[in-house]
Amino acid sequence: MLIGHRTWTFENNPTIISTGTVGGPFEANGRIPEDFDLLHDDLWLQQDSFEKAHKILIDEACQKAIEKGGIQKEQVQFFLAGDLINQITPTSFAAQTLGTPYLGLFGACSTSMEGLALSAFLINGKGAKYVLTGAASHNAAVEKQFRYPTEYGGQKPPTAQWTVTGAGTALLSDKGQGPKVTSATIGRVIDMGLSDPFNMGGAMAPAAVDTIEAHLKERNVTADYYDLIITGDLAHIGREIALDLLNKQGTYIHPDKFVDCGLTIYREDQPVLAGASGAGCSAVVTYGHFINRMLKGELNRILVVATGALLSPLSAQQNQTIPCIAHAVSIENGGA
C-alpha cells in the first residue's frame, strides 16, 4: 500500500458514492453555478455573524452528501474536515450538529485533499464503511481574520485572491457506484521565504511542484497518465510559477491539462484579482465540477493537488515567512 516514501495506493477501491456542494451569491454568478447542490443569495445565511453562516455551509454540504448517498447520518462512522477560522470552530460546531465521530483537520487550503487521503486510507484499511470528509471557507469570515474586514474597503494588490464562500463534502464507502480514490501522496512543508499574505499563489507553487514530482515518480507514471492535473488555489500567478518550475526540473505538463480550482470557479470578468482561494475552493470545485465531469464520462483519471499556506494571523503579524504544503489524490473511474 505504501510505495516510495510518501505515496499510498488503495487496492480496495474506496469509492466516492456522493458529494455535497454549497456556495454563496458570488459563486452563483461564477463560471460553474450548475455544479453546486445549493446556492445562497446572501452571505449571512440568516445568521447574525459570518462565522455562524460558515458553519451552516458545512451543515448543508454534509446533509446533501448524506441524502445523495442514500444513507442515514447515523451510518457515517467518521467525519474528517476543517476550515480556516481560528481552531476550525465552524467545522467543530458542524460536527456537533452532525453527531458523528470527528477528526478535525487543518491544512489550510490543502484540507480538502488531506481529508480525502485520510478517509480513503480508513476505508481501504477496513477501518470504516462510511466516511464523510470536506472543507469550507466563507469570504467575509476569512478576510476578516487574515487580512482586513471587507467593510474597511482596503486596497489589495493584483497578486491577492478572492476567498470562496462555500463548502464541499464527499461521502466515501468501501463499495458502491462512483469514482474511486486510487492513491494519495502526502505533502512536505516547503518554505521559500515569502512573507506576503497577499501572494498565496506564489508562496504555494513550490509545494505543489514538490508533491506532483514525488507522486509521478513514486507511482511510476507520467503526467499524461491523467486527463487533468488539478491544483487548488494557485490562481494565475501560482499556476504560471508552478508550470515554469516543473518545466525547469524536466516534468512537462501540457498547459491545457494543468488546471486550477482558483481559476475554474469564477468568470474572468469577476473582480477576483489573481483568482480564487480558501479551503472551500478546491473542495467545491473538485466535489462539484470535476466529479460531475467524471460521472458524465468526460474525465476518467484526475490528480487533485490541493495547496495550503500554513500561516496564521499571528505569524503574519510577526512578519514570519509562509510555510506551504500540497497533498495530491488521484481519482479514477473504475479504479487503477
C-alpha positions as CSV (number, residue, x, y, z in Angstrom):
1,M,0.0,0.0,0.0
2,L,3.0,2.4,0.7
3,I,5.0,2.9,-2.4
4,G,8.1,5.1,-2.3
5,H,8.4,7.4,0.7
6,R,5.1,9.1,0.9
7,T,2.5,7.7,-1.6
8,W,-0.3,5.3,-0.7
9,T,-2.1,3.2,-3.2
10,F,-5.6,1.9,-2.4
11,E,-6.2,-1.6,-3.7
12,N,-9.6,-1.9,-2.1
13,N,-11.1,0.9,-4.2
14,P,-12.5,3.5,-1.7
15,T,-15.4,4.9,-3.6
16,I,-16.9,8.5,-3.7
17,I,-20.5,7.5,-3.6
18,S,-21.9,11.1,-3.3
19,T,-20.8,14.7,-2.8
20,G,-22.4,17.8,-1.4
21,T,-21.5,21.4,-2.5
22,V,-22.9,24.7,-1.2
23,G,-22.0,28.2,-2.3
24,G,-22.8,31.9,-1.8
25,P,-24.0,34.7,-4.1
26,F,-20.6,35.4,-5.7
27,E,-20.3,31.7,-6.6
28,A,-23.8,31.7,-8.0
29,N,-22.6,34.3,-10.5
30,G,-19.4,32.4,-11.3
31,R,-18.4,30.0,-14.0
32,I,-19.9,26.8,-12.6
33,P,-23.1,27.5,-10.7
34,E,-24.7,24.4,-12.2
35,D,-22.2,22.2,-10.3
36,F,-23.5,23.3,-6.8
37,D,-26.2,21.5,-5.0
38,L,-27.3,24.6,-3.2
39,L,-26.6,28.3,-3.7
40,H,-27.4,31.2,-1.3
41,D,-28.3,34.7,-2.3
42,D,-26.7,36.4,0.7
43,L,-23.6,36.0,2.8
44,W,-25.4,36.0,6.1
45,L,-27.4,32.8,5.6
46,Q,-30.0,34.3,8.0
47,Q,-27.4,34.2,10.8
48,D,-26.1,37.1,13.0
49,S,-22.4,36.5,12.2
50,F,-20.4,35.4,9.2
51,E,-18.8,32.6,11.3
52,K,-22.2,31.2,12.1
53,A,-23.0,31.3,8.4
54,H,-19.8,29.5,7.7
55,K,-21.0,26.7,10.0
56,I,-24.3,26.5,8.1
57,L,-22.5,26.0,4.8
58,I,-20.8,22.9,6.3
59,D,-24.1,21.6,7.8
60,E,-25.8,21.8,4.4
61,A,-22.9,20.3,2.4
62,C,-22.9,17.3,4.8
63,Q,-26.7,16.9,4.6
64,K,-26.6,17.0,0.8
65,A,-23.8,14.3,0.6
66,I,-25.7,12.0,3.0
67,E,-29.0,12.4,1.3
68,K,-27.5,11.8,-2.2
69,G,-25.6,8.8,-0.8
70,G,-28.9,7.2,0.3
71,I,-27.9,6.5,3.8
72,Q,-28.8,7.8,7.3
73,K,-26.4,10.1,9.1
74,E,-26.1,7.6,11.9
75,Q,-24.3,5.2,9.4
76,V,-21.4,7.7,8.9
77,Q,-18.7,6.4,11.2
78,F,-16.2,9.3,10.9
79,F,-16.2,12.9,9.8
80,L,-12.9,14.4,8.7
81,A,-13.0,18.1,7.9
82,G,-11.6,21.6,8.5
83,D,-11.7,25.3,7.7
84,L,-9.5,28.4,8.1
85,I,-11.1,30.1,11.1
86,N,-9.2,30.0,14.4
87,Q,-9.2,26.5,15.9
88,I,-11.5,25.4,13.0
89,T,-14.5,26.3,15.1
90,P,-17.1,26.4,12.3
91,T,-16.3,22.8,11.4
92,S,-16.3,21.7,15.0
93,F,-19.7,23.2,15.6
94,A,-21.0,21.5,12.5
95,A,-19.5,18.2,13.7
96,Q,-21.6,18.7,16.9
97,T,-24.7,19.0,14.8
98,L,-23.8,16.0,12.7
99,G,-23.2,13.9,15.8
100,T,-20.6,11.7,14.1
101,P,-17.1,10.7,15.5
102,Y,-15.0,13.6,14.3
103,L,-11.4,14.3,13.3
104,G,-10.8,18.0,12.8
105,L,-8.1,18.8,10.2
106,F,-6.1,21.9,9.5
107,G,-4.2,22.0,6.3
108,A,-5.4,25.5,5.2
109,C,-6.5,25.3,1.6
110,S,-5.0,21.8,1.3
111,T,-7.5,20.5,3.8
112,S,-9.9,19.0,1.1
113,M,-7.3,16.5,-0.2
114,E,-5.8,15.9,3.2
115,G,-9.2,14.8,4.3
116,L,-9.8,12.7,1.2
117,A,-6.5,11.0,1.5
118,L,-7.1,10.0,5.2
119,S,-10.7,9.0,4.5
120,A,-9.6,6.7,1.7
121,F,-6.9,5.3,4.0
122,L,-9.5,4.5,6.6
123,I,-11.8,2.8,4.1
124,N,-9.0,0.9,2.3
125,G,-7.8,-0.5,5.6
126,K,-11.3,-1.6,6.6
127,G,-11.4,0.9,9.4
128,A,-14.8,2.2,8.3
129,K,-17.6,1.6,5.9
130,Y,-18.8,5.2,5.5
131,V,-16.6,8.3,6.0
132,L,-17.6,11.9,5.3
133,T,-14.9,14.4,4.5
134,G,-14.8,18.0,3.4
135,A,-13.6,21.6,3.7
136,A,-15.2,25.0,3.8
137,S,-14.5,28.8,3.8
138,H,-16.5,32.0,4.0
139,N,-15.2,35.1,2.3
140,A,-16.2,37.6,4.9
141,A,-15.2,35.5,7.9
142,V,-11.8,34.5,6.4
143,E,-10.9,38.0,5.1
144,K,-11.7,39.5,8.5
145,Q,-9.3,37.1,10.2
146,F,-6.4,37.0,7.8
147,R,-6.4,40.4,6.1
148,Y,-8.9,43.2,6.7
149,P,-12.7,43.2,7.2
150,T,-14.4,43.7,3.8
151,E,-16.2,46.7,5.2
152,Y,-12.9,48.5,5.5
153,G,-12.6,48.6,1.8
154,G,-8.8,48.1,1.9
155,Q,-7.0,48.0,-1.4
156,K,-5.4,44.7,-2.4
157,P,-2.6,44.1,-4.9
158,P,-3.0,42.2,-8.1
159,T,-1.4,39.1,-6.5
160,A,-4.3,38.8,-4.0
161,Q,-7.0,36.2,-4.3
162,W,-10.7,36.1,-3.5
163,T,-11.8,33.7,-0.7
164,V,-14.6,31.3,-1.8
165,T,-17.8,31.2,0.2
166,G,-18.6,27.5,0.0
167,A,-18.4,24.0,1.5
168,G,-17.7,20.8,-0.3
169,T,-18.0,17.3,1.1
170,A,-17.6,13.7,-0.2
171,L,-19.1,10.5,1.2
172,L,-16.8,7.5,0.8
173,S,-17.7,3.9,1.1
174,D,-16.0,0.5,0.7
175,K,-18.3,-0.3,-2.2
176,G,-20.9,1.2,-4.4
177,Q,-21.0,3.3,-7.6
178,G,-18.8,6.3,-8.2
179,P,-15.2,7.4,-8.9
180,K,-12.5,5.5,-7.0
181,V,-9.8,7.1,-4.9
182,T,-6.7,5.2,-6.1
183,S,-3.7,6.8,-4.5
184,A,-2.5,9.8,-2.4
185,T,0.8,11.5,-2.0
186,I,1.3,13.4,1.3
187,G,3.0,16.7,1.0
188,R,6.0,18.1,2.8
189,V,6.2,21.6,4.2
190,I,8.0,23.9,1.8
191,D,9.0,27.4,2.7
192,M,10.8,29.5,0.1
193,G,11.0,32.6,2.3
194,L,7.9,34.6,1.0
195,S,6.1,36.5,3.7
196,D,3.5,38.4,1.8
197,P,0.0,37.2,2.8
198,F,-1.4,38.8,-0.4
199,N,0.7,36.4,-2.6
200,M,-0.6,33.0,-1.7
201,G,-0.2,31.6,-5.2
202,G,3.4,32.4,-5.4
203,A,4.1,31.0,-1.9
204,M,2.3,27.7,-2.6
205,A,3.6,26.9,-6.1
206,P,6.8,25.2,-5.0
207,A,4.9,22.9,-2.6
208,A,2.6,21.9,-5.5
209,V,5.6,21.1,-7.7
210,D,7.3,19.1,-5.0
211,T,4.2,16.9,-4.4
212,I,3.5,16.5,-8.1
213,E,7.0,15.3,-8.9
214,A,7.0,12.9,-5.9
215,H,3.7,11.5,-6.9
216,L,4.6,10.9,-10.6
217,K,7.9,9.3,-9.5
218,E,6.5,7.1,-6.8
219,R,3.6,5.9,-8.9
220,N,5.9,5.5,-11.9
221,V,3.6,7.3,-14.2
222,T,4.0,10.4,-16.4
223,A,1.7,13.4,-16.3
224,D,0.0,12.1,-19.4
225,Y,-1.5,9.2,-17.3
226,Y,-4.0,11.8,-16.1
227,D,-6.6,13.6,-18.1
228,L,-6.1,16.6,-15.9
229,I,-3.7,17.6,-13.1
230,I,-5.7,20.0,-11.0
231,T,-4.2,22.3,-8.4
232,G,-6.1,24.1,-5.7
233,D,-5.8,27.8,-5.4
234,L,-2.6,28.6,-7.2
235,A,-4.6,31.0,-9.4
236,H,-2.9,32.9,-12.3
237,I,0.4,33.7,-10.6
238,G,1.0,30.5,-8.8
239,R,0.0,28.4,-11.8
240,E,2.5,30.1,-14.1
241,I,5.2,29.7,-11.5
242,A,4.4,26.0,-11.0
243,L,4.5,25.3,-14.7
244,D,7.8,27.1,-15.0
245,L,9.3,25.2,-12.1
246,L,8.0,21.9,-13.5
247,N,9.5,22.5,-16.9
248,K,12.9,23.6,-15.5
249,Q,13.0,20.3,-13.5
250,G,12.1,18.2,-16.5
251,T,8.5,17.4,-15.8
252,Y,6.4,18.6,-18.7
253,I,2.7,19.0,-18.3
254,H,0.7,20.4,-21.2
255,P,-0.8,23.7,-20.1
256,D,-4.3,22.6,-21.2
257,K,-4.0,19.7,-18.8
258,F,-2.8,21.7,-15.9
259,V,-5.8,23.5,-14.4
260,D,-6.5,25.3,-11.2
261,C,-9.6,25.3,-9.0
262,G,-8.9,29.0,-8.3
263,L,-9.3,29.8,-12.0
264,T,-12.2,27.4,-12.6
265,I,-14.8,28.7,-10.1
266,Y,-15.2,32.4,-11.2
267,R,-15.6,34.2,-14.5
268,E,-12.7,36.3,-15.8
269,D,-14.9,39.5,-15.5
270,Q,-15.5,39.0,-11.8
271,P,-13.2,41.2,-9.6
272,V,-11.2,38.4,-8.1
273,L,-7.7,39.7,-9.0
274,A,-5.4,36.7,-9.4
275,G,-8.2,34.2,-8.8
276,A,-9.9,32.3,-6.0
277,S,-8.7,30.7,-2.8
278,G,-10.0,29.4,0.5
279,A,-10.3,26.0,2.0
280,G,-13.7,25.7,0.3
281,C,-12.3,26.4,-3.2
282,S,-10.7,23.1,-4.1
283,A,-13.5,21.3,-2.1
284,V,-16.4,22.7,-4.1
285,V,-14.7,22.7,-7.5
286,T,-13.5,19.1,-7.1
287,Y,-16.6,17.6,-5.5
288,G,-18.9,19.6,-7.7
289,H,-17.4,20.4,-11.1
290,F,-14.8,17.8,-11.6
291,I,-16.6,14.8,-10.0
292,N,-19.6,15.7,-12.2
293,R,-17.4,15.6,-15.3
294,M,-16.2,12.2,-14.2
295,L,-19.8,11.0,-13.7
296,K,-20.6,12.1,-17.2
297,G,-17.6,10.2,-18.6
298,E,-15.8,13.4,-19.8
299,L,-12.9,12.6,-17.5
300,N,-11.6,9.2,-16.3
301,R,-8.4,10.0,-14.4
302,I,-7.6,13.2,-12.4
303,L,-4.9,14.1,-9.9
304,V,-6.1,16.8,-7.5
305,V,-3.3,18.7,-5.8
306,A,-4.7,20.9,-3.1
307,T,-2.3,23.5,-1.8
308,G,-2.2,25.2,1.6
309,A,-0.5,28.2,3.1
310,L,0.1,27.3,6.7
311,L,0.3,30.8,8.1
312,S,-1.7,32.3,11.0
313,P,-2.8,35.8,11.7
314,L,-0.1,35.9,14.4
315,S,2.7,34.6,12.2
316,A,1.8,37.1,9.5
317,Q,1.7,40.0,12.1
318,Q,5.2,38.9,13.2
319,N,6.4,39.0,9.6
320,Q,7.3,35.3,9.6
321,T,7.6,33.5,6.3
322,I,4.8,31.3,4.9
323,P,5.3,27.5,5.2
324,C,3.2,25.8,2.5
325,I,2.1,22.2,1.7
326,A,0.3,20.3,-1.0
327,H,-1.5,16.9,-0.9
328,A,-2.2,15.0,-4.1
329,V,-5.1,12.5,-4.5
330,S,-5.8,10.5,-7.7
331,I,-9.4,9.8,-8.5
332,E,-10.2,7.4,-11.3
333,N,-13.3,5.9,-12.9
334,G,-13.2,2.1,-12.5
335,G,-10.1,2.2,-10.3
336,A,-6.5,1.8,-11.2
